[in-house]
Amino acid sequence: MAKQFDRKVVLITGASSGIGEATARLVAEQGALPVLAARRIDRLEAIAKELGGALAVQADVSDPEQVHHLVETTTEHYGRVDVLINNAGQGLHLPLEQVTLEDLVAITELNFYAPLVAMQAVVPIMRERGGGAIVNVSSGSSRMVLPGVGAYAATKAALNMLSLVAREEFAPDGIVVSLVYPSVTATEFHDKLRAGAMGAGGGGLTPHSSRYVAKTIVRAVLTGEAEVVIPHGPERPEEMEVPGSQI
Ligand SMILES: NC(=O)c1ccc[n+]([C@@H]2O[C@H](COP(=O)([O-])OP(=O)(O)OC[C@H]3O[C@@H](n4cnc5c(N)ncnc54)[C@H](OP(=O)(O)O)[C@@H]3O)[C@@H](O)[C@H]2O)c1
């Protein structure tokens, strides 16, 4: 039986750790040609080597020029982008009174602007080839009222609306946009917050594994569902099953 992602070019931002890395590994197992993007090129190159020579591209996706360069490098190499996973992101876990505009701007550029710029860069390429899939990685925190996480959750809530509108706008071109909402996941995320600390926003929840979340992302690509919400732990592997899938 053919693998699910047979030679599909899957561009993943934030592929140097956590959910993005796990997604890259999972799609590679399924025959994809992953393109790994993040700032830490040494980590990307090590993962790419393990995956048998995936394309690793250093990019700070907060910078629109670097996003365009990333997509150009991908198309120069493979001639297309079949799937875009907008996964790179960072938290800002402080009470609103303590949030600085500088920090809010920084995470807005990363969590909200970057996925838009990446979609704008890949959509003409996907349209020309008759379609594609885009998954935007949001957060369960954007679907609830969590004191201490408001600034981060607001960037993800903005991404949600952008993504739902993008789904409608790109549908006529055969481009399917989905949203995945992870719950607390065991990654570097909580050690790499822009500011603040893990507290009310997830403290005490059982973290999911990044592979579990990666399976949800893969499921979203395969089913084209508009939104996939990952419930709080413990993991429920049966919820990630895709009919006819080997994943
Ligand atoms: N972990 C959780 O509990 C959780 C819950 C809900 C949603 N999420 C979301 O899941 C996504 C993945 O996070 P994670 O949990 O896997 O965290 P992670 O392990 O910290 O991974 C974040 C990734 O984003 C990359 N990144 C950060 N800033 C970047 C930039 N300016 N340009 C390019 N890449 C950048 C990082 O790579 P470099 O540092 O090498 O650039 C890294 O690969 C994020 O969007 C996050 O908001 C996470």
The ligand as a MOL file (V3000), in Angstrom:
LIG
                    3D

  0  0  0     0  0            999 V3000
M  V30 BEGIN CTAB
M  V30 COUNTS 48 52 0 0 0
M  V30 BEGIN ATOM
M  V30 1 N 3.7810 22.8450 24.1920 0
M  V30 2 C 2.5540 23.2290 24.5010 0
M  V30 3 O 2.0810 23.0270 25.6530 0
M  V30 4 C 1.6730 23.8880 23.4560 0
M  V30 5 C 0.3050 23.9790 23.7160 0
M  V30 6 C -0.5170 24.5760 22.7570 0
M  V30 7 C 0.0240 25.0570 21.5640 0
M  V30 8 N 1.3670 24.9710 21.3550 0 CHG=1
M  V30 9 C 1.8870 25.5040 20.0780 0
M  V30 10 O 2.5920 24.4960 19.4050 0
M  V30 11 C 3.5580 25.0680 18.5220 0
M  V30 12 C 4.8800 24.3340 18.6650 0
M  V30 13 O 5.3920 24.5470 19.9610 0
M  V30 14 P 6.1500 23.4180 20.7840 0
M  V30 15 O 5.3130 23.0660 21.9330 0
M  V30 16 O 6.6380 22.3500 19.8840 0 CHG=-1
M  V30 17 O 7.3580 24.3000 21.3650 0
M  V30 18 P 8.9360 24.2880 21.1110 0
M  V30 19 O 9.5070 22.9370 21.3660 0
M  V30 20 O 9.4600 25.4460 21.8910 0
M  V30 21 O 9.0540 24.5760 19.5550 0
M  V30 22 C 8.8910 25.8530 19.0100 0
M  V30 23 C 9.5100 25.8330 17.6220 0
M  V30 24 O 9.3110 27.1250 17.0390 0
M  V30 25 C 10.5640 27.5770 16.5460 0
M  V30 26 N 10.6220 29.0150 16.5500 0
M  V30 27 C 10.4750 29.8590 17.6260 0
M  V30 28 N 10.6420 31.1180 17.2340 0
M  V30 29 C 10.8960 31.0910 15.9030 0
M  V30 30 C 11.1580 32.0740 14.9250 0
M  V30 31 N 11.2060 33.3780 15.2300 0
M  V30 32 N 11.3670 31.6750 13.6430 0
M  V30 33 C 11.3470 30.3710 13.3150 0
M  V30 34 N 11.0830 29.3890 14.1910 0
M  V30 35 C 10.8770 29.7630 15.4620 0
M  V30 36 C 11.6040 26.9510 17.4480 0
M  V30 37 O 12.8410 26.8000 16.7610 0
M  V30 38 P 14.1060 27.7840 16.8770 0
M  V30 39 O 14.2280 28.2050 18.2960 0
M  V30 40 O 15.2180 26.8930 16.4010 0
M  V30 41 O 13.8340 28.8940 15.9300 0
M  V30 42 C 10.9970 25.5630 17.6540 0
M  V30 43 O 11.3470 24.7260 16.5760 0
M  V30 44 C 3.6060 26.5570 18.8890 0
M  V30 45 O 2.8930 27.2990 17.9240 0
M  V30 46 C 2.8980 26.6340 20.2270 0
M  V30 47 O 2.2820 27.8760 20.4240 0
M  V30 48 C 2.1930 24.3860 22.2600 0
M  V30 END ATOM
M  V30 BEGIN BOND
M  V30 1 1 1 2
M  V30 2 2 2 3
M  V30 3 1 2 4
M  V30 4 1 4 5
M  V30 5 2 4 48
M  V30 6 2 5 6
M  V30 7 1 6 7
M  V30 8 2 7 8
M  V30 9 1 8 9
M  V30 10 1 8 48
M  V30 11 1 9 10
M  V30 12 1 9 46
M  V30 13 1 10 11
M  V30 14 1 11 12
M  V30 15 1 11 44
M  V30 16 1 12 13
M  V30 17 1 13 14
M  V30 18 2 14 15
M  V30 19 1 14 16
M  V30 20 1 14 17
M  V30 21 1 17 18
M  V30 22 2 18 19
M  V30 23 1 18 20
M  V30 24 1 18 21
M  V30 25 1 21 22
M  V30 26 1 22 23
M  V30 27 1 23 24
M  V30 28 1 23 42
M  V30 29 1 24 25
M  V30 30 1 25 26
M  V30 31 1 25 36
M  V30 32 1 26 27
M  V30 33 1 26 35
M  V30 34 2 27 28
M  V30 35 1 28 29
M  V30 36 1 29 30
M  V30 37 2 29 35
M  V30 38 1 30 31
M  V30 39 2 30 32
M  V30 40 1 32 33
M  V30 41 2 33 34
M  V30 42 1 34 35
M  V30 43 1 36 37
M  V30 44 1 36 42
M  V30 45 1 37 38
M  V30 46 2 38 39
M  V30 47 1 38 40
M  V30 48 1 38 41
M  V30 49 1 42 43
M  V30 50 1 44 45
M  V30 51 1 44 46
M  V30 52 1 46 47
M  V30 END BOND
M  V30 END CTAB
M  END
